[in-house]
Amino acid sequence: MKSKFILISIVISTFFIVGCSESDDSESNTETCGNSTIEEGEECDLDDLGGETCTSLGYNGGTLSCSSSCQYDLSSCQAAGQCGDEVLDSEYEECDGSD
């Protein structure tokens, strides 16, 4: 009886160990960010912006870049404004909101 209990304990422990090692795959996105290839969960990777620009994302201008977490850094885009932000930018817009 004791040997059956030990055997069952070993089998159950093995399932937990294998299950834990497989769950580490969920962190693979953070491990692959920065390899110059856009993968699942990433908007961009280093200089690969997936063909997007600030203007293609709806902003008036700016320079789109990629953050260290492989998400778009929109700070330069946001500084250029966008249609509907209630700020008239005469370089790009004839009107905006109530203007």
C-alpha positions in Angstrom: 0.0 0.0 0.0 2.8 2.4 0.9 4.5 1.8 -2.5 1.3 2.6 -4.4 1.0 5.8 -2.5 4.6 6.7 -3.3 4.1 5.8 -7.0 0.9 7.9 -7.2 2.7 10.8 -5.5 5.5 10.6 -8.1 3.0 10.6 -11.0 1.0 13.6 -9.6 4.3 15.5 -8.9 5.4 14.9 -12.5 2.2 16.4 -13.9 2.7 19.5 -11.8 6.3 19.9 -12.8 5.5 19.4 -16.5 2.5 21.8 -16.2 4.7 24.5 -14.7 7.4 24.2 -17.3 4.8 24.5 -20.1 3.3 27.7 -18.5 6.6 29.4 -18.9 5.8 29.6 -22.7 3.3 32.5 -21.8 6.4 34.7 -21.2 7.9 33.9 -24.6 6.5 37.2 -25.9 8.8 39.1 -23.5 11.7 36.9 -24.5 11.2 37.5 -28.2 10.6 41.2 -28.0 13.7 42.9 -29.6 14.5 40.2 -32.2 13.4 42.5 -35.1 10.4 40.2 -35.9 6.8 41.1 -35.0 5.2 38.2 -33.2 1.9 37.5 -31.4 1.2 40.2 -28.8 3.6 42.7 -30.4 2.6 45.8 -32.4 6.2 46.4 -33.5 9.7 45.1 -32.9 12.7 47.4 -32.9 12.6 49.2 -36.3 9.9 46.9 -37.7 6.7 48.9 -37.4 4.6 46.6 -39.6 4.3 49.3 -42.2 2.5 51.7 -39.9 3.2 55.4 -39.5 1.7 58.1 -37.4 -0.5 59.2 -40.3 -1.7 55.6 -41.0 -2.7 55.5 -37.3 -4.8 58.7 -37.7 -2.4 61.3 -36.5 -1.4 64.5 -38.4 2.3 63.6 -38.4 5.2 62.7 -36.2 7.6 59.8 -36.1 6.3 56.5 -35.0 8.7 54.4 -33.0 8.7 51.1 -31.1 8.9 50.9 -27.3 11.1 48.4 -25.4 7.9 46.4 -24.8 7.2 46.1 -28.5 4.3 48.4 -28.4 3.9 51.6 -30.5 5.5 54.7 -28.9 2.9 57.3 -30.0 4.4 60.3 -28.1 5.7 62.0 -31.3 2.4 61.2 -33.1 0.3 62.6 -30.2 2.4 65.8 -30.2 1.4 66.3 -33.9 -2.3 66.0 -33.0 -5.1 64.2 -34.8 -8.4 65.0 -36.4 -11.1 65.2 -33.7 -8.8 66.3 -30.8 -10.6 69.7 -30.7 -7.4 71.5 -31.6 -7.2 73.2 -35.0 -3.8 72.4 -36.6 -3.9 74.6 -39.7 -0.9 72.8 -41.2 -3.0 69.7 -41.6 -6.7 70.6 -41.0 -9.3 73.2 -42.2 -11.4 72.6 -39.1 -11.5 70.4 -36.0 -14.5 69.9 -33.7 -16.3 73.2 -33.3 -13.5 75.2 -35.0 
